[in-house]
Amino acid sequence: MALKGLKDKVAVITGGAQGLGAGIARRLLEEGAKVCVVDINGDQVDKFVGEVNSPNLIGVQADVSKEEDAEKYMAAALVAWLLSDESSFVTGAVYPVDGGWTA
Ligand SMILES: NC(=O)c1ccc[n+]([C@@H]2O[C@H](COP(=O)([O-])OP(=O)(O)OC[C@H]3O[C@@H](n4cnc5c(N)ncnc54)[C@H](O)[C@@H]3O)[C@@H](O)[C@H]2O)c1
């Protein structure tokens, strides 16, 4: 499938440490995207991130059905976004991260 124009874009993939999500993560990484996989299974997150071994991949253990877990992966996704070209048009902005603030 043609997937173009994704270089340095950010993708957050829930249930992304195995199965369909992991396949999508690998494909997006091939296209140069920054990928954040979120999965309830922390061991599988570690395994997948270790196998792929890409600087463009962040893995987070979180249960996406729990609102209180959302800040974990939103913070990781924010880091990926800040490292991407999508953030390059923003200067001097301040974003909340993990209860604190960072620029
Ligand atoms: N595999 C298929 O052919 C197929 C076809 C149609 C639909 N689906 C559906 O697509 C989805 C994914 O299928 P799959 O084969 O990749 O499944 P999978 O079990 O291989 O992967 C699902 C991943 O989601 C994670 N996960 C489950 N609950 C979670 C939660 N609350 N928070 C975060 N992560 C969570 C699991 O730990 C696992 O890593 C399923 O809902 C499945 O029913 C699959």
The ligand as a Gaussian input file, in Angstrom:
#p B3LYP/6-31G(d) Opt

LIG

0 1
 N       -5.998000     -10.110000      13.484000
 C       -7.056000     -10.001000      12.662000
 O       -7.129000     -10.632000      11.585000
 C       -8.193000      -9.070000      12.979000
 C       -9.214000      -8.893000      12.039000
 C      -10.241000      -7.977000      12.309000
 C      -10.249000      -7.296000      13.525000
 N       -9.256000      -7.495000      14.428000
 C       -9.303000      -6.732000      15.662000
 O       -8.223000      -5.792000      15.668000
 C       -7.744000      -5.658000      17.002000
 C       -6.263000      -6.018000      17.062000
 O       -6.098000      -7.351000      16.608000
 P       -4.696000      -8.070000      16.756000
 O       -4.780000      -9.357000      16.029000
 O       -3.604000      -7.127000      16.404000
 O       -4.706000      -8.378000      18.339000
 P       -3.471000      -8.685000      19.306000
 O       -4.064000      -9.356000      20.505000
 O       -2.354000      -9.380000      18.601000
 O       -2.925000      -7.248000      19.729000
 C       -3.705000      -6.396000      20.490000
 C       -2.761000      -5.577000      21.374000
 O       -3.551000      -4.672000      22.116000
 C       -3.090000      -4.629000      23.453000
 N       -4.167000      -4.161000      24.323000
 C       -5.301000      -4.834000      24.672000
 N       -6.036000      -4.088000      25.517000
 C       -5.358000      -2.920000      25.699000
 C       -5.618000      -1.743000      26.477000
 N       -6.714000      -1.623000      27.232000
 N       -4.719000      -0.733000      26.431000
 C       -3.598000      -0.831000      25.667000
 N       -3.306000      -1.930000      24.925000
 C       -4.183000      -2.959000      24.933000
 C       -2.643000      -6.060000      23.733000
 O       -1.739000      -6.122000      24.831000
 C       -1.995000      -6.442000      22.395000
 O       -0.623000      -6.116000      22.369000
 C       -8.586000      -6.567000      17.889000
 O       -9.645000      -5.796000      18.429000
 C       -9.114000      -7.587000      16.894000
 O      -10.340000      -8.129000      17.347000
 C       -8.235000      -8.354000      14.158000

